[in-house]
Amino acid sequence: MPDFRCNLTASSSSQAYRSFDHEGNHPYRKKSLVRPERSRIDPNHPNFHYSKKVHDPSSNIKVQASGMDANAGTEFDINQRTANGPRISRTSEGDYESNEIPLRDMHTNPYGNVENLVEDEYIHASGSELKGGTEVYGLNDEIDYSPRKQDLTIWPVYCYIITFWAPGPLLSLFGIKGKEAQFAWREKMGLVSIILCTAAIIAFLTFGFTRTVCQDTTPRVRNNEIDSGFLIINGRTFDLTSSQHPAAAGISNGANVLYPPVNAGGMDASFLFQNVNGNCKGLIVPRDNCTIPFDGEELAWYMPCRLFSQDGTTEANFTTEYYDGYACHTSAFAREAYYGLEVSADVYFSWHDLKNTSRNLVVYSGNVLDLDLIDWIQYTDLEYPPLFDSLRNDPNMKGHDISMLLTNNAERKAARCLTEIIKVGSVDSDTIGCISSKVVLYISLVFILSVIVTKFIVACYFKWLVAPKQGADQVDMKTMNKHQNAIEDWSNNMNSSGPVRPVPVQARAAYKNKEANRKSVFKRGSKLSLGINREFENIYDDSVMNANTKYTTMSTQAAASVGNQKLRNMKSYMEGSRTDLVSLRPNSILNPFDSQTLDLMDDYTVGGLSPDLIHPDIVAQPPAEYEPYGYPLAHTICFVTCYSEDEASMRVTLDSLATTDYPNSHKLLLVVCDGLIKGSGNDKTTPEIALEMMTDLLIPEDRVEAHSYVAVASGAKRHNMAKVYTGFYKYDDTTVPIEKQQRIPMVTIVKCGTPSEATGSKPGNRGKRDSQIIMMSFFQHVMFDERMTRLEFEMFQNIWRITGLMADMYEIVLMVDADTKVFPDSLTHMVAEMVKKPDIMGLCGETKIANKAQSWVTAIQVFEYFISHHQAKAFESVFGSVTCLPGCFCMYRIKAPKGNDGYWVPILANPDIVERYYDNDVSTLHRKNLLLLGEDRFLSSLMLRTFPKRKQVFVPKAACKTIVPDTFSVLLSQRRRWINSTVHNLMELVLVNDLCGTFCFSMQFVIGIELVGTLVLPAAIAFTLYVIVVAIVSKPTPILSLVLLGIIFGLPGVLIVVTASRFSYIGWMVIYILALPIWNFVLPSYSFWKFDDFSWGETRTIVGDDEGGHGDAIGKFDHSKIFMKRWREWERVRKNNEHISMPAATWDPAHS
C-alpha cells in the first residue's frame, strides 16, 4: 500500500505524539492529565480494536492511532491469548515484506508454492493447536462452541422479579415459546415497568409533590374580595348560602342571616362568636361595676356582639339591641353549631394591604391583627393591659411584623390574647413545604423553558449563520432561501428531476473513445508530474485549476507524492539500497507503476494490479489541481442498499445519484442487493432489476461466480456467498435525457446465499447491516492491508478495472436507500463540507416528503420531518453531535487526513467501528433493538462513542426526497422500529462522557433529557390534556402551566416564520398539533408494548416471506469454506492460475 497513507515510523516520543495530535495544543480539549498511551486498553475501551491492530506484530503496517501514540510501548506477543481467545503463531516471513509476496523462484522462498500456501492457511485456521475456539479471519472474532459461563447481573434478576407471576409454561400457553423469546418478553416488561415508574415520578412532581409537602389545603381568599355569600369569623370565611337560623329576636325561624333583615353577607361576625377565657384570662378582667356576666376572671364577652365590615371602616358601637348579650352566642347549642360549620377559606392580607394607612394593621406570628378593634373593648366594664393601648397608638407599629418586638412572657401572652380577639386574617405567606413546592415548580419551569428556548435560539443561529457557510460556497440568506425554495418545489413531485446540468459529449454515458488505451489511463495526476491528459482537456474546464490548495485529499497527496518520491527512489537506486527501495516505493494509487527505478523489484514482488485489467472506456481522471467548486475533489462511493424495491424506486435513486453535478470521475455507484428477493408486486427479483440497469459488464452476467464471506448472522448463516458485477450505469432515455447522462462506473454486489439455502424463501438475505459491513470491512482490510475474503478481492479488483483507481483512493461514502431521490447539487455540498473540515466524520442532508398530501397519514408527517431537521438536528449540529444520521441519506468519512505529514486515520474503516457494528451477539432485547431495528442510528451512535471529539453535522443545502407511509398500519410499523431503536441508542449515548460540554451544559445532559422525554411521551400528552381540561372547568386557572404549553407549541411556529422558506408549513404545523395524541400517545405506547417485536412489520413486504429473521441462529458455522489472503496474495494466485509470467521490468504505461 502507498506509504503516504498510513505507514508510520516507529516513534513513541512525546514530540511525535504532539505532532500527530491536531488537538494537542488546544488547552480546552484536554480532559485528563493521564497521557492517552498510558490509559488502560480493555475490550470496553473505544479504541480497543484499533490499538490491537496498531500493536499487532502480524500487521505489516502501523496506522496513526486516534488520540494515542501509534507505536507507544512494546508490541504484543504474537502467541499471547487476547481478550477474544488464543492467537495463532505465524511463520516467520524472513526478509520479505509481508505485503509483497515473491512471484518467482517459487521453490526457494519461504512460502512454497501456491497450493501449499492455501493448504497451510487452512491448517492454520483449523489446526488442532487452537483450543477453546476457532479463529475466523477477517473480523477478528473468536467463535467458541463450548458453553459460556454467564455472570448473573442485576438486570435479569429484576426482570424475573417483575414477571414472577408469569412462569415459562404459562408464556408458552400464550404463544411465547422458547427461552430467548420468553426472556425478551420479561425484558420488555422490565422496561415497561421502568417507563411506568418514570411517568409516575413525573406525575408526582407535577401534581402530587405540592399536595404532599404543602398540606395546608384550605383555600385562601383576599380581604375585601369576599362576596355576600360568605360570613367572616376570626379570619376565616364560611359559606352560609344554604344555612337556616333558628328563631330569635329580630330573626324568623329558618331565615338566612346573610340576607335581610340581618344582611350579614360579606361582614365580619367575629364579635358574635368571641374567643373568651383563653389566653386573655387574667389579662382582661372585670371592673367592680362590670355589667357583663362573669365568674371570677371568666367573662361572657369582651366586645359588643355586633357585625362590622371587612374593610375596617365600622365604628365601635356600644348600644344595646333587644337585650344584653344579644347575638353573642354564648349558649352551648350556639357554640356547637358554630364549631360544626365548614371553613370555606382563610382570609389573607398582602403586605401591600398591611401598608393601608386607613387601617391600623400589624402582624404577629403570621396573623393579621386590627389594632383599631381594641376600641371595641367595653373599657367601662373591663380592665386590660396598657400594652394594648401603646401598640394601638404607636404609628411605627402600623403595617409591620411585631413578632420579634414582643420578647418577654407578659408581652407574648398579651399578643396571644390579641390574636384571639382581634384577628382579622393571616398574612400572605407560605409554609416551608409550600415554598419548596414553588421552588421546584419554578426550577422545573426555568429548566424546561431553558432547554426549549435554547434549542430555538441555537436553531435560528444555525439557520442564519452556520447553514449559509456550509457546502461548496458561502451564500447570503437571500440566495439560501432561493435554494431552499427550489428544493421545496422539487420535493413536491417524486418524478421531478431537478436542475440537472448537461454534460460534455466526451463525458456522456454513450460516448466511446476510439483512441482510448490503457496508456492514457494513467496520465491523470498533476500536470507538473504526470503530464497533460488530452482527453481530460476535452472534457473539463482548464480554468478551474488550483495548484496551491489548502485542503487535503488522497488525490492531492498522491499527486504531491509522485514527484517527491521519484527523486528519493532514484537516489536510493543509485546508492544500491534495495531495502530502501522497498520501503520508499510509493505504489501510487493513481499509477502503481509510475516509478521506472523500481522495475527491477518486479521480478520478486506483486506491486499492484495489472493495467491490462482496466476497462478501455473508464472515466478520465482530472489532475489533482482541478477544483470546479473551489475545493479539491475527493473520490466518493455512492452506496445504495436494496431489498425489495421495484424498478421505479431503484431507477429514481440511481438516476439522481448518477446525474448529480459532482464530477463522474470521482464517484462510484456501489449497489448491494440483500438476497435473491422478489418484492411484493414485482415480476423480477431485486438483483435482476439492478443488473438490467448496468451496461458494458466486465464479465458477462452468466459467467460471474459467487464467492464466500463472513456474514453478520449466527449459526450456519454466517457463511454467505455473493457475486460482484461490474460495468457502467445504464440510463433510461425516458427518465434522463441523453445530454444529461454521465458515464458512471457501477459495481453491484448480489448476496445470493450458499447452495444449501438456494431453495429457501430469502437466499442470501442477511440484512442491511450486513450489506454495510461488506463495504466497511472491505475498506478496513484495504487500508490496513489485511487479509480479505475472495469476495473482497473481487471488489478490490473490479474497482480497479472499472475506475483505474485502487480502492483506498476512496475516502468518503454516501449512503442512500433505494427509494430516495437526491437533489442534483447535494453530493457537491456534502463532499465540500467533508473536504473543508477534516474533523467532520459524518453528515446528513434534509429529507423531504414527496407525497405530502396523499393521505391524512402523510399530512401529519410533514411538519414532524421539518422540525426534526430544522430544530433537533440543527441544534445538535452546532455542537457537532447529530445523534442520528438517517440511513436513507447520509455521508460518512472512510478515513481522515491527520496533520500535514501524509498520515490518515481510519474513521468508518476503523476496526473499532467495524468490529462493534459487526457484532452478531443479539441475545438480549437491548442488542436486538440496537442491531436489528435501528442499525442506522446505532452506527451514528457508535461513531460518536468512538470519536467523541469529531463531528457529525447537518447540511440543509443537501436534500433528498422520499415516499413516506400513506397508511396508518405501515406508519405504525415504521415508527415502532424508529422509536424503539431511538430509546436503546439514547441509552448507549447517555453513557458517553466525552461529548462536548459539562454537566447541565453538555450534549450528554441533552441526550439524557431526550431519553426521559421519549419514555414519558404518553404520560406527557395525558398531563397536557389534563391541564387544558382543568384550566377550562375549574378555578384557579393554572397560569404557569398554560404559559409553558403556549411556549412549547408556539416556538415551533415562530421557528417556521424565521427559518422556513414557505408559510405553508404553518398549516402543516396545525395538522401536526391536532395529531399530537397519535404522535405522543398512540405510537409510543404501541412501540413500548412491542419492545420484543424485532420484525420489520409491513414496511417491506416480499413474495413468499416466511417471516423468519435473517438473524435467527440455525445450524453451525462452517469456517473452512472461507479463505482469507492479502490482496497481493490473491493477485499472485490469480496470475499463477492464469499462467501469467512477470517480465524483468513491468510495463509502465506512464512512460512507455
Helices and strands as residue ranges (DSSP letters): H 3-6, H 14-20, G 27-29, G 36-38, H 48-55, E 81-82, E 85-86, H 114-126, E 134-136, E 141-143, H 154-162, H 168-173, H 179-203, I 204-208, H 209-213, E 220-222, E 230-233, E 236-239, E 267-268, G 270-273, E 285-286, E 294-295, E 298-299, E 308-309, H 332-339, E 343-349, H 351-354, E 361-364, E 367-370, G 371-376, E 382-383, H 386-393, G 395-397, H 409-422, E 423-427, H 432-461, I 462-466, G 467-469, H 477-491, G 505-507, H 518-521, H 527-530, H 534-539, G 542-544, H 554-575, H 578-584, G 596-603, G 611-613, E 636-642, H 647-658, G 664-666, E 667-673, H 686-691, E 694-695, G 701-703, E 706-710, G 716-718, E 719-729, G 738-740, E 745-751, G 755-757, H 768-783, H 790-803, G 807-809, E 812-817, E 820-822, H 826-836, E 840-849, H 856-867, I 868-873, H 874-878, E 889-893, E 895-898, E 903-906, H 911-918, H 925-928, I 929-933, H 935-946, E 951-962, H 968-989, E 997-998, E 1001-1002, H 1003-1015, H 1017-1033, H 1039-1059, H 1064-1074, H 1076-1077, I 1078-1082, H 1083-1089, G 1119-1121, H 1127-1137
